[in-house]
Structures are given as C-alpha cells and as structure tokens.
Amino acid sequence: MSAVLFGSIGTLAETSEIQRESFHQAFRAHGLDWTWDRDEYRAMLAESGGRNRIATYARSRGEDVDADAVHRSKSAFFRENLATAGLTPRPGVAETVAAARAQGVRLGLVTTTAADTLTALFAALGPDVRREDFAVVVDVDQVHAPKPDAAAYTHALGALGERGEDCVAVEDNGDGVTAAVAAGVPCVAFPGANTGGHSYSAARDVVDRLDPAALLPRS
C-alpha cells in the first residue's frame, strides 16, 4: 500500500457542528431567519456541498437567495471559527500521520473545499497535522465536480502517480465513499458526529477511530 488518502477536512478533525454554526452566522448576516437544527442538518449532509444545501433549502421555502454569496459568508465565518475552536485531530489521525511518515507511506487530502479553508484547518491543527505531511492536497481550484463524482480522487491518483488499488481512502460520509470506490480506491469509512446515518455499504470497513496498524503495511 503506497498512500493513505484522507477524503475531507472532517476526516482530520470534527468540524461538523462548527460548520453548522457558521451557516447560522451567514444566515444572520444575510438577513435570513433560517435555523437548521442538528437532526435537520444531519439529513442535509446526505447532499454534498454547502452551496447546494443553501440553494435546496431556499427552493423548499420558495425564497430567492444568492446561495453563492451566503456560502462565501459561511466559509469566511468557518475559517474564523476554526482559529478559536481549540481543534484537535480525530481519534487515531495524528498517530496515523506520524506512522505514515515513519514508514514512508505518502498521504493525500482529497477535497473540493476552498484552499484558504484548508490553510485555516492546518493552522488550527498544527503541529500534529501539517500541510507538509501531505504529498498531494486537492482543493476546489483543481477539481470543481463535488463528490460522489470521482474527479477529486482521479486527480490525486494522477498527481501521485499511483493506482487506486495500491492506496486506501478514509472518508467520513457516504458520497465520499462512493467517490473513492468509483476511482478504484478501497475505502475505510470513518463517520463523523453528524454522518453516522449514511450508507457505508461500499466501504471495506467502518471505524470510530483510525488504527495505523490496520491502515498501513506492516514494517
């Protein structure tokens, strides 16, 4: 096995509730009296992409909303919130990153999020998880098609010069698992606090913490 590909920022740190609060801040900034409770938000996470969730919700209410503008505001609030959230890596992540470095296994981060959001994430997680730990970092400037499209994984594999079957993906949501498997990458599902109800039938395993001994080849 040549590379471990983390599929989202949520596989590195638990950020879902920070995301939800950032949506609420954006709604208030744009004069929207919207509130997404946790159960409602969990259901929305079946659809990838915050901008899409905003647009879908606006249509359900018969409201005309600039979803792109609201999402830009949400992303700005999210970056600010990451800096003050006391963020820590999810269980087993720091250990997996350290073990991969020690064993010469390359790491990738395969997202379609904004580059400046990734910068904020790494600033919040350092020094346990650093951008320089990753041989490839895929963001929305490189791949525009959201998961479950396989484009982000195809791009990462090309950048690494690796075959999908020689890697393993770690994903925290159903669309991510679908994208990884579509690109030929075996996937371990690592559900987040708000994505435990997704379908992970295509994953080779479902875990609540990462185990370097299970993910990485034996020395």
C-alpha contacts under 8 A as a table, 3 or more apart, distances in Angstrom:
res1	aa1	res2	aa2	distance
1	M	105	V	7.66
1	M	166	D	4.89
1	M	167	C	5.41
1	M	168	V	7.46
1	M	216	L	7.05
1	M	217	P	6.27
2	S	105	V	5.55
2	S	106	R	6.38
2	S	162	E	7.58
2	S	166	D	5.70
2	S	167	C	5.53
3	A	105	V	5.41
3	A	106	R	4.56
3	A	107	L	5.44
3	A	108	G	7.18
3	A	166	D	7.25
3	A	167	C	4.81
3	A	168	V	6.54
4	V	105	V	7.31
4	V	106	R	6.45
4	V	107	L	4.96
4	V	108	G	6.25
4	V	167	C	5.85
4	V	168	V	5.07
4	V	169	A	5.81
4	V	170	V	7.40
4	V	215	L	7.85
5	L	107	L	5.76
5	L	108	G	4.44
5	L	109	L	5.70
5	L	110	V	6.49
5	L	167	C	7.25
5	L	168	V	6.13
5	L	169	A	4.54
5	L	170	V	6.14
6	F	9	I	7.96
6	F	11	T	6.32
6	F	12	L	7.49
6	F	107	L	7.52
6	F	108	G	5.95
6	F	109	L	4.78
6	F	110	V	6.04
6	F	169	A	5.83
6	F	170	V	4.85
6	F	171	E	6.48
7	G	11	T	6.63
7	G	109	L	5.85
7	G	110	V	4.71
7	G	111	T	5.87
7	G	169	A	6.60
7	G	170	V	5.71
7	G	171	E	4.97
7	G	172	D	7.48
7	G	176	G	6.57
8	S	11	T	5.45
8	S	12	L	7.29
8	S	109	L	6.72
8	S	110	V	6.24
8	S	111	T	5.18
8	S	171	E	6.74
8	S	172	D	7.30
9	I	12	L	5.38
9	I	13	A	6.39
9	I	15	T	7.66
9	I	109	L	7.99
9	I	111	T	7.48
9	I	118	L	7.66
9	I	121	L	7.60
10	G	13	A	5.20
10	G	14	E	5.49
10	G	15	T	5.88
10	G	16	S	7.15
10	G	172	D	6.46
10	G	192	G	6.85
11	T	14	E	7.35
11	T	90	R	7.21
11	T	170	V	6.89
11	T	171	E	6.19
11	T	172	D	5.68
11	T	190	F	6.81
11	T	191	P	7.98
11	T	192	G	7.48
12	L	89	P	5.58
12	L	90	R	5.76
12	L	93	V	6.29
13	A	87	L	6.98
13	A	88	T	6.23
13	A	89	P	4.72
13	A	90	R	4.91
14	E	17	E	7.88
14	E	87	L	7.88
14	E	88	T	7.98
14	E	89	P	7.53
14	E	90	R	6.30
14	E	192	G	6.59
14	E	193	A	7.25
15	T	18	I	5.17
15	T	19	Q	6.12
16	S	19	Q	4.98
16	S	20	R	6.32
16	S	192	G	7.62
16	S	193	A	7.21
16	S	194	N	6.69
17	E	20	R	4.92
17	E	21	E	6.25
18	I	21	E	5.28
18	I	22	S	6.17
18	I	78	F	6.88
18	I	81	N	7.01
18	I	82	L	7.59
19	Q	22	S	5.01
19	Q	23	F	6.33
19	Q	78	F	6.18
20	R	23	F	5.14
20	R	24	H	6.51
20	R	36	W	7.55
20	R	41	Y	7.43
21	E	24	H	5.02
21	E	25	Q	6.31
22	S	25	Q	5.03
22	S	26	A	6.24
22	S	74	K	5.30
22	S	75	S	7.40
22	S	77	F	5.43
22	S	78	F	5.26
22	S	81	N	7.59
23	F	26	A	5.06
23	F	27	F	6.14
23	F	71	H	7.82
23	F	74	K	5.17
24	H	27	F	5.01
24	H	28	R	6.29
24	H	34	W	7.32
24	H	35	T	6.52
24	H	36	W	7.66
25	Q	28	R	5.26
25	Q	29	A	6.21
25	Q	74	K	6.97
25	Q	77	F	7.04
26	A	29	A	4.96
26	A	30	H	6.25
26	A	70	V	6.01
26	A	71	H	7.50
26	A	73	S	5.38
26	A	74	K	4.89
26	A	77	F	7.24
27	F	30	H	5.22
27	F	31	G	6.21
27	F	32	L	4.87
27	F	33	D	6.87
27	F	34	W	6.40
27	F	70	V	6.97
28	R	31	G	5.04
28	R	32	L	5.58
28	R	33	D	6.83
28	R	34	W	7.99
29	A	32	L	7.60
29	A	73	S	7.93
30	H	70	V	6.87
36	W	40	E	5.86
36	W	41	Y	5.75
37	D	40	E	5.32
37	D	41	Y	6.08
38	R	41	Y	5.02
38	R	42	R	6.07
38	R	194	N	7.95
39	D	42	R	5.10
39	D	43	A	6.45
40	E	43	A	5.26
40	E	44	M	6.40
41	Y	44	M	4.93
41	Y	45	L	6.36
41	Y	194	N	7.98
42	R	45	L	5.29
42	R	46	A	7.49
42	R	194	N	5.33
42	R	195	T	6.48
43	A	46	A	5.91
44	M	47	E	5.90
44	M	53	R	6.64
45	L	48	S	6.38
45	L	194	N	7.89
45	L	195	T	7.09
46	A	173	N	7.87
46	A	174	G	7.21
46	A	175	D	7.46
46	A	198	H	7.05
47	E	52	N	7.57
47	E	53	R	6.99
47	E	175	D	7.73
48	S	52	N	7.27
48	S	53	R	7.76
48	S	146	P	6.78
48	S	147	K	6.50
48	S	148	P	7.79
48	S	175	D	6.90
49	G	52	N	5.33
49	G	53	R	6.51
49	G	146	P	6.93
50	G	53	R	5.05
50	G	54	I	6.34
50	G	71	H	6.68
51	R	54	I	5.22
51	R	55	A	6.32
51	R	67	A	5.84
51	R	68	D	6.20
51	R	70	V	7.91
51	R	71	H	5.47
52	N	55	A	5.12
52	N	56	T	6.00
52	N	67	A	7.75
53	R	56	T	5.15
53	R	57	Y	6.04
54	I	57	Y	5.22
54	I	58	A	6.14
54	I	67	A	5.73
54	I	70	V	7.80
54	I	71	H	7.50
55	A	58	A	5.14
55	A	59	R	6.27
55	A	65	V	7.29
55	A	67	A	5.45
56	T	59	R	5.22
56	T	60	S	6.28
57	Y	60	S	5.03
57	Y	61	R	6.47
58	A	61	R	5.22
58	A	62	G	6.14
58	A	63	E	5.06
58	A	64	D	6.59
58	A	65	V	6.37
59	R	62	G	4.88
59	R	63	E	5.97
59	R	64	D	7.45
60	S	63	E	7.77
66	D	69	A	5.47
66	D	70	V	6.36
67	A	70	V	5.15
67	A	71	H	5.98
68	D	71	H	5.13
68	D	72	R	6.17
69	A	72	R	5.10
69	A	73	S	6.36
70	V	73	S	5.16
70	V	74	K	6.19
71	H	74	K	4.87
71	H	75	S	6.12
72	R	75	S	5.15
72	R	76	A	6.33
73	S	76	A	5.12
73	S	77	F	6.26
74	K	77	F	5.17
74	K	78	F	6.05
75	S	78	F	4.94
75	S	79	R	6.25
75	S	117	T	7.29
76	A	79	R	5.27
76	A	80	E	6.43
77	F	80	E	5.10
77	F	81	N	6.07
78	F	81	N	4.98
78	F	82	L	6.12
78	F	117	T	7.90
79	R	82	L	5.23
79	R	83	A	6.78
79	R	117	T	5.88
79	R	120	A	5.72
79	R	121	L	7.62
80	E	83	A	5.52
80	E	84	T	7.15
81	N	84	T	5.42
81	N	85	A	5.97
82	L	85	A	5.23
82	L	86	G	7.65
82	L	87	L	6.96
82	L	120	A	6.73
82	L	121	L	6.63
82	L	124	A	6.32
83	A	86	G	7.37
83	A	120	A	7.04
83	A	123	A	7.59
83	A	124	A	5.69
84	T	87	L	7.94
86	G	124	A	7.44
87	L	124	A	6.06
87	L	125	L	6.26
88	T	124	A	7.89
88	T	125	L	5.99
89	P	92	G	7.81
89	P	93	V	5.86
89	P	94	A	6.26
89	P	125	L	6.70
89	P	128	D	7.53
89	P	129	V	7.47
90	R	93	V	5.60
90	R	94	A	7.79
90	R	209	R	7.43
91	P	94	A	7.72
91	P	208	D	7.73
91	P	209	R	4.93
91	P	210	L	6.33
92	G	95	E	5.22
92	G	96	T	6.01
92	G	209	R	5.49
92	G	210	L	4.41
92	G	211	D	5.96
92	G	212	P	7.41
93	V	96	T	5.08
93	V	97	V	6.17
93	V	209	R	7.87
93	V	210	L	6.13
94	A	97	V	5.15
94	A	98	A	6.16
94	A	128	D	5.76
94	A	129	V	6.31
95	E	98	A	5.14
95	E	99	A	6.04
95	E	211	D	7.96
95	E	212	P	6.74
96	T	99	A	5.09
96	T	100	A	6.02
96	T	210	L	6.98
96	T	211	D	6.86
96	T	212	P	4.79
97	V	100	A	5.19
97	V	101	R	6.31
97	V	107	L	7.68
97	V	129	V	7.12
97	V	133	D	7.37
98	A	101	R	5.21
98	A	102	A	6.28
99	A	102	A	5.02
99	A	103	Q	6.12
99	A	212	P	6.55
99	A	216	L	7.99
100	A	103	Q	5.14
100	A	104	G	5.88
100	A	105	V	4.76
100	A	106	R	6.64
100	A	107	L	7.37
100	A	212	P	7.92
100	A	216	L	7.13
101	R	104	G	5.27
101	R	105	V	6.24
101	R	106	R	7.26
101	R	133	D	7.47
102	A	105	V	7.81
103	Q	219	S	7.22
105	V	216	L	7.69
106	R	134	F	6.91
106	R	135	A	6.06
107	L	133	D	6.86
107	L	134	F	4.76
107	L	135	A	5.64
107	L	136	V	7.07
108	G	134	F	5.14
108	G	135	A	5.77
108	G	136	V	4.84
108	G	137	V	5.81
108	G	138	V	7.96
108	G	156	A	7.32
109	L	134	F	6.81
109	L	136	V	6.41
109	L	137	V	4.75
109	L	138	V	6.12
110	V	136	V	7.94
110	V	137	V	6.11
110	V	138	V	4.90
110	V	139	D	7.16
110	V	152	A	6.00
110	V	153	Y	6.35
110	V	156	A	6.70
111	T	137	V	7.69
111	T	138	V	5.46
111	T	139	D	5.31
111	T	140	V	7.22
111	T	152	A	6.56
112	T	138	V	6.75
112	T	139	D	4.59
112	T	140	V	4.23
112	T	141	D	7.89
112	T	143	V	6.31
112	T	144	H	6.59
112	T	145	A	7.56
112	T	146	P	6.25
112	T	152	A	7.00
113	T	117	T	7.00
113	T	118	L	7.41
113	T	139	D	5.23
113	T	140	V	5.16
114	A	117	T	5.30
114	A	118	L	6.60
114	A	139	D	5.74
114	A	140	V	5.38
114	A	141	D	7.17
115	A	118	L	5.13
115	A	119	T	6.35
115	A	139	D	5.72
115	A	140	V	7.06
115	A	141	D	7.35
116	D	119	T	4.91
116	D	120	A	6.30
117	T	120	A	5.07
117	T	121	L	6.21
118	L	121	L	4.93
118	L	122	F	6.21
119	T	122	F	5.35
119	T	123	A	6.21
120	A	123	A	5.10
120	A	124	A	6.25
121	L	124	A	5.14
121	L	125	L	6.24
122	F	125	L	5.03
122	F	126	G	5.84
122	F	129	V	6.72
122	F	130	R	5.61
122	F	131	R	6.11
123	A	126	G	5.55
123	A	130	R	7.82
125	L	128	D	6.14
125	L	129	V	5.60
125	L	130	R	7.09
126	G	129	V	5.27
126	G	130	R	5.50
127	P	130	R	6.01
129	V	133	D	6.98
130	R	133	D	5.40
130	R	134	F	7.62
131	R	134	F	5.73
131	R	137	V	7.97
132	E	135	A	7.29
134	F	137	V	6.51
135	A	160	L	7.50
136	V	156	A	6.59
136	V	159	A	6.98
136	V	160	L	7.05
137	V	156	A	7.70
138	V	142	Q	6.43
138	V	143	V	7.32
138	V	152	A	6.75
138	V	155	H	7.68
138	V	156	A	6.69
139	D	142	Q	5.68
139	D	143	V	6.46
140	V	143	V	5.07
140	V	144	H	5.31
141	D	144	H	6.85
143	V	146	P	7.94
143	V	151	A	6.61
143	V	152	A	5.83
143	V	155	H	7.55
145	A	149	D	6.26
145	A	151	A	6.46
145	A	152	A	7.60
146	P	149	D	5.87
146	P	151	A	7.91
146	P	152	A	7.89
147	K	150	A	6.45
147	K	151	A	7.79
147	K	152	A	7.70
147	K	175	D	5.61
147	K	176	G	5.91
147	K	178	T	7.75
147	K	179	A	5.70
148	P	175	D	4.52
148	P	176	G	5.93
148	P	177	V	7.74
148	P	178	T	5.51
148	P	179	A	4.47
149	D	152	A	7.60
149	D	178	T	7.93
149	D	179	A	5.40
149	D	182	A	7.88
150	A	153	Y	5.53
150	A	154	T	6.14
150	A	178	T	7.89
150	A	179	A	4.39
150	A	180	A	6.38
150	A	182	A	5.81
150	A	183	A	5.48
151	A	154	T	5.00
151	A	155	H	6.06
151	A	179	A	7.85
151	A	183	A	7.95
152	A	155	H	5.16
152	A	156	A	6.25
153	Y	156	A	4.99
153	Y	157	L	6.08
153	Y	179	A	7.19
153	Y	180	A	6.27
153	Y	183	A	6.14
154	T	157	L	5.25
154	T	158	G	6.20
154	T	183	A	6.06
155	H	158	G	5.16
155	H	159	A	6.19
156	A	159	A	5.07
156	A	160	L	6.17
157	L	160	L	5.12
157	L	161	G	5.78
157	L	162	E	5.19
157	L	163	R	6.49
157	L	164	G	6.77
158	G	161	G	4.98
158	G	162	E	6.66
159	A	162	E	7.99
162	E	166	D	6.86
162	E	167	C	7.58
163	R	166	D	5.47
163	R	167	C	7.08
163	R	184	G	7.98
164	G	167	C	5.45
164	G	168	V	7.67
164	G	183	A	6.52
164	G	184	G	4.84
164	G	185	V	4.34
164	G	186	P	7.46
165	E	168	V	7.51
165	E	184	G	6.03
165	E	185	V	5.38
165	E	186	P	6.55
166	D	185	V	7.66
167	C	185	V	6.12
167	C	186	P	7.04
168	V	185	V	5.83
168	V	186	P	5.16
168	V	187	C	5.64
168	V	188	V	7.29
168	V	215	L	7.60
169	A	180	A	6.55
169	A	185	V	6.29
169	A	186	P	6.14
169	A	187	C	4.50
169	A	188	V	6.09
170	V	187	C	5.74
170	V	188	V	4.95
170	V	189	A	5.87
170	V	190	F	6.47
171	E	174	G	7.85
171	E	176	G	5.56
171	E	177	V	5.82
171	E	187	C	6.99
171	E	188	V	6.46
171	E	189	A	5.06
171	E	190	F	5.70
171	E	191	P	7.27
172	D	176	G	6.98
172	D	177	V	7.81
172	D	189	A	5.76
172	D	190	F	4.74
172	D	191	P	4.24
172	D	192	G	5.66
172	D	195	T	6.91
173	N	176	G	5.43
173	N	177	V	6.55
173	N	189	A	7.32
173	N	190	F	7.76
173	N	191	P	6.10
173	N	192	G	7.59
173	N	195	T	5.87
173	N	196	G	7.99
173	N	198	H	6.38
173	N	200	Y	7.87
174	G	177	V	5.20
174	G	178	T	6.33
174	G	198	H	5.39
174	G	199	S	5.59
174	G	200	Y	5.92
175	D	178	T	5.05
175	D	179	A	6.20
176	G	179	A	5.08
176	G	180	A	6.23
177	V	180	A	5.23
177	V	181	V	6.17
177	V	187	C	6.24
177	V	188	V	7.91
177	V	189	A	6.94
177	V	200	Y	6.98
177	V	202	A	6.85
177	V	203	A	6.37
178	T	181	V	5.33
178	T	182	A	6.02
178	T	202	A	7.04
179	A	182	A	5.11
179	A	183	A	6.38
180	A	183	A	5.21
180	A	184	G	6.50
180	A	185	V	5.19
180	A	186	P	6.95
180	A	187	C	6.45
181	V	184	G	4.93
181	V	185	V	5.10
181	V	186	P	5.95
181	V	187	C	6.66
181	V	202	A	7.25
181	V	203	A	7.85
182	A	185	V	7.39
186	P	203	A	7.04
186	P	204	R	6.64
187	C	202	A	7.84
187	C	203	A	5.04
187	C	204	R	5.85
187	C	205	D	7.40
188	V	203	A	5.53
188	V	204	R	5.74
188	V	205	D	5.05
188	V	206	V	5.91
188	V	207	V	7.32
189	A	200	Y	6.62
189	A	203	A	5.94
189	A	204	R	7.76
189	A	205	D	6.14
189	A	206	V	4.60
189	A	207	V	6.27
190	F	206	V	6.00
190	F	207	V	5.26
190	F	208	D	5.88
190	F	209	R	7.02
190	F	210	L	7.68
191	P	194	N	7.76
191	P	195	T	5.48
191	P	196	G	5.25
191	P	206	V	7.63
191	P	207	V	7.43
191	P	208	D	6.90
192	G	195	T	5.17
192	G	196	G	6.30
193	A	196	G	6.54
194	N	197	G	7.75
195	T	198	H	5.71
200	Y	203	A	5.43
200	Y	206	V	7.30
201	S	204	R	7.95
203	A	206	V	6.93
207	V	210	L	6.86
210	L	215	L	7.68
211	D	214	A	5.38
211	D	215	L	6.30
212	P	215	L	5.05
212	P	216	L	5.59
213	A	216	L	5.68
213	A	217	P	7.34
213	A	218	R	7.11
214	A	217	P	7.73
